[in-house]
Amino acid sequence: MRKMTTRATTRPVCLIVVALSSLLAGCAAGPPVTPVVRHDGQTLYAQAPVDPGTVHAWIINGDRARHHVANVRRATESLLRLGVPSSQIFVASEGGKPHRSIPASNYGVSDRRRLEHQSRMLREQVDSTSTVLIYLTGHGSRTRRGASANTTLELRKSHEIEADELFTLVGWGLPARHVILVCDACYGGGFVQTFEQVHTGYTGLCATDTRHRTYCQPFAGRFWGNLSGFDGTALRASFDHAALGCDTYRRRGRCKHGRSGCRTYGTRATFRHRDAVGT
């Protein structure tokens, strides 16, 4: 009985010693290996969380339809929920200011003059520590030029802006650390491809590619509702959640564009990522 008692009392001590040894060994070995997500041949390293105070957002919508105005509201509320200051959110959209906290100087209708004005205001705020998020919703179409930037976004009063024009307006030489482009317009993959030219870290994602239509509501609702941060891992997780929703929407046959439009949902979703130097 005495030997049994001795074993029972020494075993916990041995376990504690082993646990402490493992813990010290782990500390000596340094931080764990950064997890990697692979998608379509791309390697996406998990970044450190992005301070929402360094995020500057620009939301553009050229359509008064309720679902596009609702997308603007969802995006604005999501950005505010995550801690982006309202003074760093710019909105060019039809349908009124999406949130009372957005300064009046940061809101206007989506015509070319307003886009030029807001792009200058955005550039004045951005520096080398900033993350810039651009969200495009509304109606997209294709140009006949045949270039990779063959996507246009419709603006107010039948005006439109092409992907390379928008890039020249805000993307070229932007002094940011990382640029995020989110698009749920038809043929919006052209914007994702064009903005890959930015000389910074880059994440571009869209509900479709350069050749297909889409329907924004399933994607936008799930993406903005699930977004938990602005690093590559959080963006990828929210994108996957949104693309899955689009695919489910497609399988159920709920599409106002007909059977051919439904087949594009989710299956054509586009995601591109490039880490900033030094991350």
The 8 nearest C-alpha neighbors of each residue, nearest first, counted from 0:
[[1, 3, 2, 4, 5, 6, 7, 8],
 [0, 2, 4, 3, 5, 6, 7, 8],
 [3, 1, 5, 4, 0, 6, 7, 8],
 [2, 4, 0, 6, 5, 1, 7, 8],
 [3, 5, 7, 1, 2, 6, 0, 8],
 [4, 6, 2, 8, 3, 7, 9, 1],
 [7, 5, 3, 9, 8, 4, 10, 2],
 [8, 6, 4, 5, 10, 9, 3, 11],
 [7, 9, 5, 6, 10, 4, 11, 12],
 [10, 8, 12, 6, 11, 7, 5, 13],
 [9, 11, 13, 12, 7, 8, 6, 14],
 [12, 10, 14, 13, 9, 15, 8, 7],
 [11, 13, 15, 9, 10, 14, 16, 8],
 [14, 12, 16, 10, 11, 15, 17, 9],
 [13, 15, 11, 17, 12, 16, 18, 10],
 [14, 16, 18, 12, 13, 17, 19, 11],
 [15, 17, 13, 19, 14, 18, 20, 12],
 [18, 16, 20, 14, 15, 19, 21, 13],
 [17, 19, 15, 21, 20, 16, 14, 22],
 [20, 18, 22, 16, 21, 17, 15, 23],
 [19, 21, 17, 23, 18, 22, 24, 16],
 [22, 20, 24, 18, 19, 23, 25, 17],
 [21, 23, 19, 25, 24, 20, 18, 26],
 [24, 22, 26, 20, 25, 21, 19, 27],
 [23, 25, 21, 27, 22, 26, 20, 28],
 [24, 26, 28, 22, 23, 27, 21, 29],
 [27, 25, 23, 28, 24, 29, 22, 30],
 [26, 28, 24, 25, 29, 23, 22, 30],
 [27, 29, 25, 26, 24, 30, 31, 23],
 [30, 28, 27, 26, 31, 25, 24, 32],
 [31, 29, 32, 28, 26, 25, 33, 27],
 [32, 30, 33, 29, 28, 34, 25, 26],
 [31, 33, 34, 30, 35, 29, 45, 44],
 [32, 34, 31, 45, 35, 44, 30, 46],
 [35, 33, 45, 32, 44, 36, 43, 31],
 [34, 36, 44, 43, 45, 37, 33, 42],
 [35, 37, 43, 42, 38, 44, 34, 45],
 [38, 36, 42, 41, 43, 40, 35, 39],
 [37, 39, 41, 40, 36, 42, 43, 270],
 [40, 38, 41, 37, 42, 270, 271, 36],
 [39, 41, 38, 37, 42, 43, 36, 271],
 [42, 40, 38, 37, 39, 43, 272, 271],
 [43, 41, 37, 36, 44, 35, 40, 38],
 [42, 44, 36, 35, 37, 41, 45, 272],
 [45, 43, 35, 46, 34, 42, 36, 33],
 [44, 46, 232, 34, 231, 33, 35, 43],
 [47, 45, 230, 44, 231, 48, 278, 232],
 [46, 48, 49, 45, 230, 278, 231, 50],
 [49, 47, 230, 46, 50, 228, 229, 233],
 [48, 50, 229, 230, 51, 47, 228, 53],
 [49, 51, 52, 53, 48, 54, 229, 82],
 [52, 50, 83, 54, 53, 82, 49, 81],
 [51, 53, 50, 83, 54, 84, 82, 55],
 [52, 54, 129, 51, 50, 130, 55, 128],
 [55, 53, 130, 51, 52, 131, 129, 83],
 [56, 54, 131, 87, 88, 132, 130, 53],
 [57, 55, 132, 88, 131, 133, 89, 87],
 [56, 58, 89, 133, 90, 88, 134, 132],
 [59, 57, 90, 134, 133, 91, 89, 135],
 [60, 58, 91, 135, 92, 90, 134, 136],
 [61, 59, 92, 136, 137, 62, 135, 91],
 [60, 62, 154, 155, 109, 153, 92, 137],
 [61, 63, 137, 64, 60, 93, 67, 155],
 [62, 64, 93, 94, 65, 68, 67, 61],
 [65, 63, 67, 62, 66, 68, 94, 137],
 [64, 66, 68, 67, 69, 63, 94, 62],
 [65, 67, 69, 68, 64, 70, 216, 215],
 [68, 66, 70, 69, 65, 64, 137, 62],
 [67, 69, 65, 71, 70, 66, 94, 64],
 [68, 70, 66, 72, 67, 71, 65, 73],
 [71, 69, 67, 73, 68, 72, 74, 66],
 [72, 70, 68, 74, 69, 73, 75, 67],
 [71, 73, 97, 69, 75, 70, 74, 76],
 [74, 72, 70, 76, 71, 75, 77, 69],
 [73, 75, 77, 71, 72, 76, 223, 70],
 [76, 74, 72, 78, 77, 73, 71, 79],
 [75, 77, 79, 73, 78, 74, 80, 72],
 [76, 78, 80, 74, 75, 79, 223, 73],
 [79, 77, 75, 81, 80, 76, 83, 74],
 [80, 78, 76, 82, 83, 81, 77, 75],
 [81, 79, 77, 78, 82, 76, 83, 75],
 [80, 82, 78, 79, 83, 77, 51, 228],
 [81, 83, 79, 51, 80, 84, 78, 52],
 [82, 84, 51, 79, 78, 52, 81, 54],
 [85, 83, 86, 87, 82, 52, 79, 88],
 [84, 86, 101, 87, 88, 100, 83, 79],
 [87, 85, 84, 88, 102, 101, 105, 89],
 [86, 88, 55, 85, 84, 56, 89, 83],
 [89, 87, 56, 85, 86, 57, 55, 90],
 [90, 88, 57, 105, 106, 56, 58, 87],
 [89, 91, 58, 106, 57, 92, 59, 105],
 [92, 90, 109, 59, 107, 108, 106, 58],
 [93, 91, 60, 108, 109, 59, 61, 90],
 [92, 94, 63, 108, 95, 62, 61, 109],
 [93, 95, 63, 68, 92, 96, 97, 62],
 [96, 94, 93, 97, 92, 108, 107, 68],
 [95, 97, 98, 106, 99, 94, 101, 90],
 [98, 96, 72, 95, 71, 75, 99, 101],
 [99, 97, 100, 96, 101, 72, 75, 76],
 [98, 100, 101, 97, 96, 102, 103, 85],
 [101, 99, 98, 85, 102, 86, 103, 97],
 [100, 102, 85, 99, 98, 103, 86, 105],
 [103, 101, 105, 104, 100, 86, 106, 85],
 [102, 104, 105, 106, 101, 107, 96, 100],
 [103, 105, 102, 106, 107, 101, 89, 117],
 [106, 104, 89, 102, 103, 90, 101, 88],
 [107, 105, 90, 103, 104, 91, 89, 96],
 [108, 106, 91, 113, 92, 109, 90, 105],
 [109, 107, 92, 91, 93, 110, 113, 106],
 [108, 110, 91, 92, 61, 155, 154, 113],
 [109, 111, 113, 155, 112, 108, 154, 114],
 [112, 110, 114, 113, 115, 109, 154, 160],
 [113, 111, 115, 114, 110, 116, 109, 117],
 [112, 114, 116, 111, 110, 115, 117, 109],
 [115, 113, 111, 117, 116, 112, 118, 110],
 [114, 116, 118, 112, 113, 117, 111, 119],
 [117, 115, 113, 119, 114, 118, 112, 120],
 [116, 118, 120, 114, 119, 115, 121, 113],
 [117, 119, 121, 115, 120, 116, 169, 114],
 [120, 118, 122, 117, 116, 121, 123, 115],
 [121, 119, 117, 123, 118, 122, 116, 124],
 [122, 120, 118, 124, 119, 123, 117, 125],
 [121, 123, 119, 125, 124, 120, 118, 173],
 [122, 124, 120, 121, 125, 119, 126, 118],
 [125, 123, 121, 122, 120, 126, 87, 55],
 [126, 124, 122, 129, 123, 175, 121, 174],
 [125, 127, 174, 175, 129, 128, 124, 176],
 [126, 128, 175, 176, 174, 129, 125, 130],
 [129, 127, 176, 126, 175, 53, 130, 125],
 [130, 128, 53, 175, 176, 126, 127, 125],
 [129, 131, 54, 177, 178, 176, 175, 53],
 [132, 130, 178, 55, 56, 54, 179, 129],
 [131, 133, 179, 56, 180, 178, 55, 57],
 [134, 132, 57, 180, 56, 58, 181, 179],
 [133, 135, 181, 58, 182, 180, 59, 57],
 [136, 134, 182, 59, 58, 60, 181, 133],
 [135, 137, 60, 184, 183, 182, 59, 67],
 [136, 138, 60, 62, 184, 67, 61, 139],
 [139, 137, 184, 153, 152, 185, 140, 136],
 [140, 138, 185, 152, 184, 151, 186, 153],
 [139, 141, 151, 150, 186, 185, 152, 138],
 [142, 140, 150, 149, 151, 143, 186, 139],
 [141, 143, 149, 144, 150, 140, 151, 145],
 [144, 142, 145, 141, 149, 146, 150, 140],
 [145, 143, 146, 142, 149, 148, 141, 147],
 [144, 146, 143, 149, 147, 142, 148, 141],
 [145, 147, 148, 149, 144, 143, 142, 150],
 [146, 148, 149, 189, 145, 192, 193, 209],
 [149, 147, 189, 146, 162, 193, 150, 163],
 [148, 150, 142, 141, 147, 146, 189, 145],
 [151, 149, 141, 189, 148, 162, 140, 161],
 [152, 150, 161, 140, 160, 139, 162, 141],
 [153, 151, 139, 160, 159, 138, 161, 154],
 [154, 152, 159, 138, 61, 158, 139, 151],
 [155, 153, 61, 159, 158, 109, 110, 157],
 [154, 156, 61, 110, 109, 158, 157, 62],
 [157, 155, 158, 154, 110, 61, 153, 159],
 [158, 156, 155, 154, 159, 153, 61, 110],
 [159, 157, 154, 156, 155, 153, 160, 110],
 [158, 160, 153, 154, 152, 151, 157, 161],
 [161, 159, 151, 152, 164, 153, 165, 162],
 [162, 160, 151, 164, 163, 150, 165, 152],
 [161, 163, 190, 165, 164, 148, 150, 151],
 [162, 164, 166, 165, 161, 148, 167, 193],
 [165, 163, 167, 161, 166, 162, 168, 160],
 [164, 166, 168, 162, 167, 163, 169, 161],
 [167, 165, 170, 163, 168, 164, 169, 171],
 [168, 166, 164, 171, 165, 169, 170, 163],
 [169, 167, 165, 166, 164, 170, 118, 115],
 [168, 170, 166, 167, 118, 171, 165, 173],
 [171, 169, 166, 173, 167, 197, 172, 168],
 [170, 172, 167, 173, 169, 166, 197, 168],
 [173, 171, 174, 170, 198, 197, 169, 175],
 [172, 174, 170, 171, 175, 169, 122, 197],
 [175, 173, 126, 127, 172, 125, 176, 122],
 [176, 174, 127, 129, 126, 177, 173, 130],
 [175, 177, 127, 128, 129, 199, 130, 200],
 [178, 176, 200, 130, 199, 201, 175, 275],
 [177, 179, 131, 201, 130, 132, 200, 202],
 [180, 178, 132, 202, 203, 201, 131, 133],
 [179, 181, 203, 133, 132, 134, 204, 202],
 [182, 180, 134, 204, 205, 203, 133, 135],
 [181, 183, 205, 135, 134, 184, 187, 136],
 [182, 184, 206, 215, 205, 136, 187, 135],
 [185, 183, 139, 187, 136, 138, 137, 182],
 [184, 186, 212, 139, 213, 187, 140, 138],
 [187, 185, 209, 211, 210, 208, 188, 212],
 [188, 186, 184, 189, 185, 190, 209, 182],
 [187, 189, 208, 209, 191, 190, 186, 207],
 [190, 188, 209, 148, 150, 192, 187, 191],
 [189, 191, 193, 162, 188, 192, 187, 194],
 [190, 192, 188, 203, 189, 194, 193, 204],
 [193, 191, 189, 195, 190, 194, 188, 148],
 [194, 192, 190, 195, 191, 148, 189, 196],
 [193, 195, 196, 191, 192, 197, 190, 166],
 [194, 196, 193, 192, 197, 191, 201, 203],
 [195, 197, 194, 193, 198, 171, 192, 170],
 [198, 196, 195, 199, 194, 170, 171, 172],
 [197, 199, 196, 172, 200, 173, 171, 195],
 [200, 198, 177, 197, 275, 176, 201, 175],
 [275, 199, 201, 177, 274, 273, 176, 178],
 [200, 202, 178, 273, 177, 272, 179, 199],
 [201, 203, 272, 179, 271, 273, 180, 178],
 [204, 202, 180, 271, 191, 179, 270, 181],
 [205, 203, 270, 181, 269, 271, 180, 191],
 [204, 206, 182, 269, 207, 183, 268, 181],
 [205, 207, 268, 183, 218, 269, 265, 182],
 [206, 208, 268, 267, 205, 269, 188, 213],
 [207, 209, 188, 186, 267, 210, 269, 211],
 [210, 208, 186, 188, 189, 187, 211, 150],
 [211, 209, 186, 208, 212, 188, 207, 141],
 [212, 210, 186, 208, 209, 207, 185, 263],
 [211, 213, 185, 186, 260, 207, 263, 214],
 [212, 214, 185, 264, 207, 215, 260, 263],
 [215, 213, 216, 212, 217, 185, 264, 184],
 [214, 216, 183, 218, 219, 217, 213, 184],
 [215, 217, 219, 218, 220, 214, 66, 70],
 [218, 216, 245, 220, 219, 215, 244, 221],
 [217, 219, 241, 215, 216, 221, 220, 245],
 [220, 218, 222, 216, 221, 217, 215, 223],
 [221, 219, 217, 218, 222, 223, 224, 216],
 [220, 222, 241, 224, 218, 219, 223, 225],
 [223, 221, 241, 219, 237, 225, 224, 220],
 [224, 222, 226, 225, 220, 221, 74, 77],
 [223, 225, 221, 222, 226, 220, 77, 73],
 [224, 226, 222, 223, 237, 221, 227, 240],
 [227, 225, 223, 237, 224, 228, 222, 233],
 [226, 228, 233, 225, 81, 229, 237, 234],
 [229, 227, 233, 230, 226, 81, 234, 49],
 [228, 230, 49, 234, 233, 231, 48, 227],
 [231, 229, 233, 232, 48, 46, 49, 228],
 [232, 230, 234, 233, 235, 46, 45, 229],
 [231, 233, 235, 45, 234, 230, 236, 46],
 [234, 232, 236, 228, 235, 230, 231, 227],
 [235, 233, 231, 237, 232, 236, 238, 229],
 [234, 236, 238, 232, 233, 237, 231, 239],
 [237, 235, 233, 239, 238, 234, 232, 240],
 [236, 238, 240, 222, 234, 226, 239, 235],
 [237, 239, 235, 241, 240, 236, 222, 242],
 [240, 238, 242, 236, 241, 237, 243, 235],
 [239, 241, 237, 243, 238, 242, 236, 244],
 [242, 240, 221, 218, 222, 244, 238, 243],
 [243, 241, 265, 245, 239, 244, 240, 238],
 [244, 242, 246, 240, 241, 245, 239, 247],
 [243, 245, 241, 247, 242, 246, 217, 248],
 [246, 244, 265, 248, 242, 264, 243, 247],
 [245, 247, 265, 249, 243, 248, 244, 264],
 [248, 246, 244, 250, 249, 245, 243, 251],
 [247, 249, 245, 246, 251, 250, 253, 244],
 [250, 248, 261, 246, 252, 247, 251, 264],
 [251, 249, 247, 252, 248, 246, 261, 253],
 [250, 252, 248, 249, 253, 247, 254, 246],
 [251, 253, 249, 250, 254, 261, 248, 258],
 [254, 252, 251, 248, 249, 255, 261, 250],
 [255, 253, 256, 261, 257, 252, 260, 249],
 [254, 256, 257, 253, 260, 214, 261, 258],
 [257, 255, 260, 254, 258, 261, 259, 214],
 [258, 256, 260, 255, 259, 254, 261, 252],
 [257, 259, 261, 260, 262, 256, 254, 252],
 [260, 258, 262, 261, 257, 256, 263, 212],
 [261, 259, 256, 262, 258, 257, 263, 212],
 [262, 260, 249, 258, 263, 259, 254, 264],
 [261, 263, 260, 259, 264, 249, 258, 266],
 [262, 264, 261, 260, 267, 266, 265, 211],
 [265, 263, 245, 246, 266, 261, 249, 262],
 [264, 266, 246, 242, 245, 268, 267, 243],
 [265, 267, 264, 263, 268, 246, 262, 242],
 [268, 266, 207, 265, 208, 263, 269, 264],
 [267, 269, 207, 206, 265, 205, 266, 208],
 [270, 268, 205, 204, 208, 207, 267, 188],
 [269, 271, 204, 203, 205, 272, 268, 202],
 [272, 270, 203, 202, 204, 269, 273, 191],
 [271, 273, 202, 201, 203, 274, 270, 43],
 [274, 272, 201, 200, 202, 275, 271, 43],
 [275, 273, 200, 276, 201, 278, 272, 44],
 [200, 274, 276, 199, 278, 277, 177, 176],
 [277, 275, 278, 274, 200, 199, 176, 273],
 [276, 278, 275, 274, 200, 176, 46, 199],
 [277, 276, 275, 274, 46, 47, 200, 44]]
